[in-house]
Every structure is written in C-alpha cells, then in structure tokens.
Amino acid sequence: MAPKRKKLESPKDNSTAATRFVAKLSTFQPICGFSVVTKDSDWIIDTSATNHMTCDRNMFTQFSSNSSVSIIIITNGVSSLVMGSGIISISLLLSISNVIFVPSLNCNLLSVSQLIKSHNCVFLFFLTYCTLQNTHTKEKIGSGKRSEELYYLEGNSQYIKGKVLAHSIIDETQAKNKRDIWQWHKRLGHPSFSYLNKLFPLLFNNCNIFDFKCETCVMTKRHRVTFSINNNKVYAPFSIIHSDVWGLVPLSTHNEMR
C-alpha cells in the first residue's frame, strides 16, 4: 500500500475493502473471508503501512482538515478518501503525529516505519509479544500482544481522552527537552548531566537526571584497574637510579644542548 494522488474512484464496498486492506498489510497475503474485529481504541502494529491511520475522529487531540495525503489505494485497487490529519496521544509515553483520518477503515493502523522515524526507537518482535524501546534512553515506551496473527498495541485503552489531552502537552515538551539534552550532551563533548542541569536548568524541569544513561560515557570514562603493589623500596639515596636512555635529540636547544 502506498498513498497516491489520482482521481478518486467510487469504492464498491468500503467495509470489505478495509478488511482486505488490513489482512494484506498485516499478513502480506490476501486471506479469503478474513475478518478483523477491533475496539475503537485498538491499534494494529503494521510493518507495511506507510502512514498512521485511524477511522475514529474522536481520538484526535489536534485535528486539521488538511492532509499531505488525499487518498489511499487499497490492495484490491479501491480508493479511500482521506478526510484530514492530526495528532493522537495513544498513552502517556506515546504521542503520534501526522495521523491520517480514513473513515472507510474499520481499524486503526500504527505504522512501524513512521514511528521509528519520528521517535528514534526500535521494535523488538517476539513470538507472542513485542516491545517498543527508545534507542537513546533504553526506556520502554510501548508494548504489543499477538492475537490472530496480528500485533496489537497494549495499554492505550486505559487512557480516556481527557487524561490524554491533559498530559499530551507535557509529554511533547518532555520529549523535546530530552532530545535537546542529548543533543547538547554530544555537542559539548559528553559532560555529566548534572553539569548540563546547571547550564540548562529549564530543560530539566520535567526530566530526571538519573534517567539519562550514556553508554559512550560509561565505556570511555571508567577507571582503570589499580596498579600492583611495588616492592622496590629504597632506604638510601641513589640505591636505585632511573635514567633516560633515549638517544641524542635530533634538534638542539638554544644553547646547543642535545
């Protein structure tokens, strides 16, 4: 599936097209009679969706009738109209932008490629579950559970829209501050985060210093192993003489000493 700009065709059966669309995107092959029944708040983690998509207008915390994508083409060739785009806060730790609103769909699709690009994260897929982890902080920002050969995002249904809206601004500000802190940490040669807190106190208003762990700092700033005990002890001057046995210096000093 890839968004295309062309003349809109009249869909024959939107519900059937949406079902086939989900089946092919999630399983990479059309399945006859395949049906996906989801709740309004369920999100399917899709590795082949090019955009985040939803069929629920009420999920948006910010919405615009304008969108960079005008239509989407279903795998069977039927076009579906995009009615707008915006921002959706799925949980306290996960907010996604550029989500397109497609009323003809019967589910919500979470694009893996878009999420990795926007949140600098990585998906780890296992047999029965998957996790979403920030590559810098190693913080777990989401998880999914496998059901009917699909991976569904967990934990989003417990957040009602009022709570999500109240925390969305704080989450976006905190995420931006974390990105700025990491950027300054690298620019200034990996100083300690307590030192950065003194330089940029406003960036740490909603961030905890102990949440930042830099692998590079740990590997390069660790102490070396202690020296072994030296038993060469002297009790009189010149008992042991240390001398420099390096040859003549190629360049002489101002008084011709080499």
C-alpha positions in Angstrom: 0.0 0.0 0.0 1.3 3.4 -0.9 -0.6 6.8 -0.9 -1.1 8.1 -4.4 -2.6 11.3 -5.8 -5.0 10.4 -8.5 -8.7 10.7 -9.3 -10.9 9.2 -6.6 -12.8 6.1 -7.6 -16.1 5.0 -6.1 -15.5 2.1 -3.7 -17.7 -0.8 -4.2 -17.8 -1.9 -0.6 -15.8 0.1 2.0 -16.1 -2.4 4.8 -14.9 -5.3 2.7 -12.1 -3.2 1.2 -11.0 -2.2 4.7 -11.0 -5.8 5.9 -8.9 -6.9 2.9 -6.6 -3.9 3.4 -5.8 -4.9 7.0 -5.4 -8.6 6.1 -2.9 -8.0 3.3 -0.9 -5.3 5.1 -0.6 -7.4 8.3 -0.1 -10.9 6.7 1.5 -9.9 3.4 -1.1 -12.1 1.5 -4.9 -11.8 0.9 -6.9 -14.2 3.0 -10.4 -15.1 1.9 -13.0 -14.5 4.5 -10.5 -12.9 6.9 -12.2 -10.5 9.3 -10.7 -8.3 11.9 -12.9 -7.1 14.8 -11.3 -4.4 16.9 -12.3 -1.9 19.5 -12.3 1.8 18.7 -9.1 2.2 20.7 -7.2 -0.8 19.4 -4.1 -0.1 17.3 -2.7 -2.7 15.0 1.1 -2.5 14.7 1.7 -2.7 10.9 5.1 -3.0 9.3 3.8 -2.3 5.8 1.6 0.7 6.4 3.2 3.9 5.1 1.2 6.2 7.4 -0.6 6.1 10.8 -4.3 5.7 10.0 -7.4 5.8 12.1 -11.2 5.6 11.5 -12.1 7.3 14.7 -12.4 11.1 14.5 -12.8 11.4 18.3 -9.3 10.1 19.0 -7.5 13.2 17.8 -6.2 15.7 20.3 -5.3 18.1 17.4 -7.0 17.8 14.0 -6.8 19.6 10.7 -9.0 19.0 7.6 -5.8 19.4 5.5 -3.5 16.4 4.8 -0.4 15.7 2.7 -2.2 12.5 1.5 -5.5 13.0 -0.3 -6.4 9.3 -0.9 -5.1 5.8 -0.1 -5.2 2.9 -2.5 -6.4 -0.4 -1.1 -4.6 -3.5 -2.2 -7.6 -4.5 -4.4 -7.3 -1.2 -6.2 -10.2 0.6 -4.5 -9.5 4.2 -3.4 -10.4 5.6 0.1 -10.7 9.2 0.8 -8.6 10.9 3.5 -10.6 13.5 5.5 -7.8 15.1 7.4 -4.8 14.5 9.7 -3.6 15.4 13.2 -2.0 14.3 16.4 -3.2 11.4 18.6 -1.9 10.7 22.1 -2.1 6.9 22.5 -0.7 6.8 26.0 1.3 8.9 28.5 4.5 7.8 26.8 3.5 7.7 23.2 2.1 10.5 21.1 2.0 10.2 17.3 1.6 13.0 14.7 0.6 13.1 11.0 -2.1 10.5 11.6 -4.5 10.5 8.6 -8.2 10.1 9.1 -9.8 7.5 6.8 -13.5 6.9 7.8 -13.8 3.9 5.5 -11.4 1.9 7.5 -12.6 -0.4 10.3 -9.5 -0.3 12.4 -6.5 1.8 13.5 -3.1 1.2 11.9 0.2 2.1 13.6 2.9 2.5 11.0 6.2 0.9 12.3 8.4 2.9 9.8 6.8 6.2 10.7 7.1 5.6 14.4 10.8 4.6 14.2 11.5 7.7 12.2 9.6 10.2 14.5 10.5 8.7 17.9 14.0 7.3 17.3 13.0 4.0 18.6 13.2 0.3 17.8 10.6 -2.5 17.7 11.5 -5.9 19.2 9.2 -8.7 17.9 8.8 -12.0 19.7 6.5 -15.0 19.3 3.7 -13.7 21.5 4.5 -10.1 22.1 6.6 -7.1 21.0 8.2 -4.1 22.8 8.9 -0.5 21.7 12.1 0.9 23.1 13.9 4.3 22.9 17.3 3.8 21.4 19.0 6.5 23.5 17.4 6.2 26.9 16.6 2.4 26.6 13.2 3.3 28.0 10.3 1.1 27.2 7.6 3.4 25.6 5.1 0.7 24.5 4.4 -3.0 24.1 2.2 -5.1 21.9 0.5 -8.5 22.2 0.0 -11.0 19.4 -3.6 -12.1 18.6 -5.0 -13.7 15.5 -1.6 -13.4 13.7 -1.5 -9.6 14.4 0.3 -7.5 17.0 -2.0 -5.1 18.9 -0.6 -2.2 20.9 -1.3 -2.6 24.6 -2.1 -0.1 27.3 -3.8 2.6 25.2 -7.4 1.7 26.1 -7.0 2.7 29.8 -6.4 6.3 29.0 -9.5 8.3 28.5 -9.4 11.3 26.1 -9.5 13.9 28.9 -6.4 12.5 30.7 -4.6 12.1 27.4 -5.3 15.7 26.4 -4.1 16.9 29.8 -0.8 15.1 29.5 -0.2 15.5 25.8 1.4 18.9 26.1 3.6 17.8 29.0 4.6 14.7 27.1 5.5 16.6 24.0 7.5 19.2 26.0 9.3 16.5 27.9 10.2 14.6 24.7 11.6 17.8 23.1 13.6 18.6 26.2 15.1 15.1 26.2 16.1 15.5 22.6 17.7 18.8 23.3 19.6 17.5 26.4 21.0 14.6 24.4 22.0 17.0 21.6 23.9 19.3 23.9 25.5 16.4 25.7 27.0 15.3 22.4 27.9 18.8 21.2 29.8 19.7 24.4 31.9 16.5 24.5 29.8 14.3 26.8 29.8 16.3 30.0 27.9 15.0 33.0 24.2 15.5 33.1 24.4 17.2 36.5 26.7 19.8 34.8 24.2 20.2 31.9 21.5 20.7 34.5 23.4 23.8 35.7 23.9 25.1 32.2 20.3 24.4 31.0 18.1 24.2 34.1 14.9 24.8 32.1 15.5 21.7 30.0 15.4 19.6 33.2 12.1 20.9 34.5 10.2 17.8 33.6 13.2 15.4 33.3 15.1 13.4 35.9 18.9 13.5 35.6 19.1 9.8 36.6 17.0 8.8 33.6 19.9 9.7 31.3 22.4 6.9 30.8 25.1 7.4 28.1 26.8 4.2 27.0 29.7 6.1 25.5 30.4 7.9 28.8 30.3 4.6 30.7 32.8 2.9 28.3 35.3 5.8 28.0 35.2 7.3 31.4 35.5 4.3 33.6 38.6 4.0 35.9 41.4 1.7 35.1 42.4 -1.3 37.2 44.6 -0.3 40.2 48.4 -0.8 39.9 50.0 -3.8 41.6 52.0 -3.3 44.8 55.6 -2.1 44.2 58.1 -3.9 46.5 61.1 -1.9 45.3 61.6 0.3 48.3 64.9 2.2 49.0 66.4 3.4 52.2 69.3 5.4 51.0 69.8 8.0 48.2 70.9 6.6 44.8 70.1 3.0 45.8 68.0 2.9 42.6 68.8 5.1 39.7 66.2 5.9 37.0 67.8 7.1 33.8 66.6 8.2 30.4 68.3 6.0 27.8 66.8 7.8 24.8 69.5 8.8 22.2 70.5 12.2 21.1 67.7 14.7 20.5 67.5 15.5 16.7 67.1 19.2 17.4 69.4 21.1 19.8 68.3 23.8 22.2 69.2 27.5 22.0 72.5 26.7 23.9 73.3 23.7 21.7 72.3 21.1 24.2 71.1 17.8 22.9 
